[in-house]
Amino acid sequence: MTTQLGLPDTIQACLFDLDGVVTRTAVVHAAAWKEMFDAFLRARDGDSFRPFSDDDYDQYVDGRPRADGVRSFLASRDIELPEGTPDDPPDAETVHGLGNRKNELLLERIRTDGVEAYEGTLRYLDAVRARGLRTAIVSSSANTRDVLRSIHAEDLFDVRIDGVVAAERGLPGKPRPDTFLAAARDLGVEPSRAAVFEDALAGMDAGRSGHFGYVVGVDRVGQTDALYAHGADIVVKDLDELGGQE
């Protein structure tokens, strides 16, 4: 049986990804990745370089921790770089250097354009909490707290598992389920009684492999079939479709 929230009645907690689910920052992330990788590839291969594509973003980068995204994409092009360290400057030709360059570009775009929330998600969060379910934000971004504060949504979540917390605890990122599992544990619920809300294919994989009670795919870019293929129980274009409205 499903509830007014569009969830199985066994669900006690909701675990939300940030970019593309709560905020409209997925497109900003994608643009920053493309700007960084295209500049790197052009410098490496000249004007004949093969640009970073939307498919590259979906397959190798979206939803993953920053350094994992760099490694995954570089491997797809048979490019090897030194690992470097998280403190590498953004102009260093290392895995961490490229990741830090992407983050620098991302923050520039956010400062320029700001951050916009999905109002349907905020309404759904209000409804979830009004019905007594617990909530967590689960993101690979190290900027999660600042982004939530910028949209006045930090108090909508009981638990935050983000890039900062994952690094402190040594948690591998999506598509591994560890960050979602940590959020459920911190909320005091079994994974089978928690629902995952994700727009990234890596997040779908994490929800499926973590054996969560329900996995909601949020399709912002026209990848409904892929979200189902990667483990979604249901796919919606906006969380308003699930219900929860008075």
N, C-alpha and C positions, 0 to 999 in steps of 0.2 A: 504493500500500500504506500502511496505517496501522500505527503502532507501539503498544506497550502503553500509551502515553499518550493514545491516541485521536487522534493527529495524523499527517499525512503524514510519511513517512520522510525527506523533504527538509528538514523544519523543524529549525533549529539554535538558535532563540531564541524566547522567549515574552514578549509585551508585555502587561502587565496594567493595566487601569483599577483605580482604588482603590475609589471609592464604589459599592457594589452588587455588586462582584466580590470584593474582598478583605475589605471591612468592611461592616457593616450600617448605614452612614451615609447611604445614599441616601434613606431615609425621613425621616431627620433633616434633610437638605438640603431635601427637598420641603416639610416642615412650616415650616422657617424662611423659605423663599421665599413660601409662602402667607401666613404671618403678616405679613411685610413688605409684600407687594403688596396684601393686603386692607386693611391700615391706610392705605396710600397711596391706594387707590381710594376707600375710604370718606370720607377727608378731602377728596378731589377731587369726588366725585359724590354724596355723601350716602348715606343708607341704601338708596337704590335702586341702588347700585353692583352691577356683575356680578362676583362673586367670582373669584379665581384658582382654576383647576380642575386636576384631575389631567391632563387632556388638554393644558392650557396648559403644565404642567411638562414633559410628554413631548415636546411639539412645539417649544417655544421656549427651554427652559432647561436641561434635563437634559444633562449632559456638556459643556456649553459653558463657557468662561471667564466669570467672574462678570459683568463689564461687558457681554459679548456677550449673555448671558442677559437682562439688563435691557433692552438695546436691542431684542432680538428680541421680547420680550413687549410692550413699549411700542408697537412698530410694529404689532403685531397688533391693538392697540386704538386705533390712530391717535393716539397720544399722543406729543408731542415735548417733550423736556426738554433743557436745556443739558448738554453733555458733562461739564463739571467736570474735576477732576483726581483721580488716585488717592488724594490726601491729603485729599479732602473729608470733613468730619465726617459721621457717619451720619444726622444730621437735615437735611442739605442736600438740596434737591429738584433733584438732578442725577443723571445716569446713575451716576456713581461714588458719589455719596452714598447712593443706594438700594442699590447693591451692597455698600457698607460696612455699611449697616444690616443687610442680610441676614447678612453674615458675623458681625456682633456677636451676632445672635440665634442663629446656628448655634453659635458658641463657648459661649454660655450654656447651650445644650441639651447640648452635649458635656460641659461641666464638671459639669452636673447629673446626666446619665444615663450618662456614660462612653461608650466605644467598644467594640463587640463585633466580633470577626472571624468570618468564615465558616470553620468548621473544615474543611469539605471543600476549600476553596481552599488553606488552609495545608498540608493533607496533599498536595494536588496539587503545590504548589510544592516541597515536599520531594522528591517523586518526580521532578519535572522536573529539579531540580538534581542529584539522585543519578544521573541518566542523562546528565549532562554538558551539558545545554542551559543557555544563558545566560538571564538574566531581567532585565526592566526594569519599573518602575512608571511609568505614564504617566497623569497626572491634571491636570485644570485647577485643582485646589485648591492654594492657597498654604499650606495647613496639612498637606500630605502627610507631611512628615518627622515632625512632632509626632504625627500619628495613627499612623504606622507604629511609632514608638517606644513609644506607649502600649500597643500589642498585641505588642511585642517581635518585630517582623517586619522591621525595617530591614535586617538582614543577609541577608534572603532575596532581595535584589535587587542586581544588579551595577551598575545604572544607574537614576537617578531623573530623570525629566523631568516637572516639575510647574509650577504657576503661577508660582513664583519663577524657575525656570530659563527658562521660556518668555518671561517678561518681560525677563530679562537678555539673551536671544538674539534677541528680537524675533520669536518664533515665533507665528503665528496659531493659535488653538485649534481644537478640533473644532467643526464637522464637517470642517474642513480636516485633511489627514493629516500636517501638518508635525511635530507633537510625536511621533507614532509613528515617522515617518521619522527624526527626530533620535535617538530611542532605538535604532533599528536601527543607525544609523550609529555611535553611541557604543559599541555592542556589537560592531561590526565585522562585521555580517552584511547581506546584501542583503535588501530587503523581501520578495522572493519566498521567502526561507528563514526568515521570521519569522511567528509566529502572533499574532493580536490577540485579546484576551479582553475583552469589553465587555458592559455591560448597557444602555447608552443608544443610542437611535436615531442620535444625532449621532456616536457612536463607531463604529457600523456603517458609516455613510457614510464616515467617515475610513478605516476598514479597506478598504472597497471601492475608494475613489478612490486610495488609496496602493498598490494592487496587491500587497497582502500575500499570503503563501502560503496562509494559512488564517485565517478569521475566525470566532471562536466567540462566539455570542450567549448571554448568561446571563440567563435569564428569571426574574426574582424577582417580577414583578407581573402575569403573565398577558398578555404581549404577544409571544408566539411568532411569530404571523403577521407582525407589524410588523417584528420583528427579521430575519426571512427577507427581507421585502420591501426592507429597507434594506441587504442585502448579506451576511447571515450564511451561512456554509457549513454550519453545524450550530448548533442551539440546545439547550441543556441547562438544567435547573433548578438544578443544582449541579455543580461540576467533578468530584465523585466519579463522575459518570456516564461520564466520559471514560476512566476506568481509572487506571492508575498505582499501584494498591494492590498491596502484596506478598501 
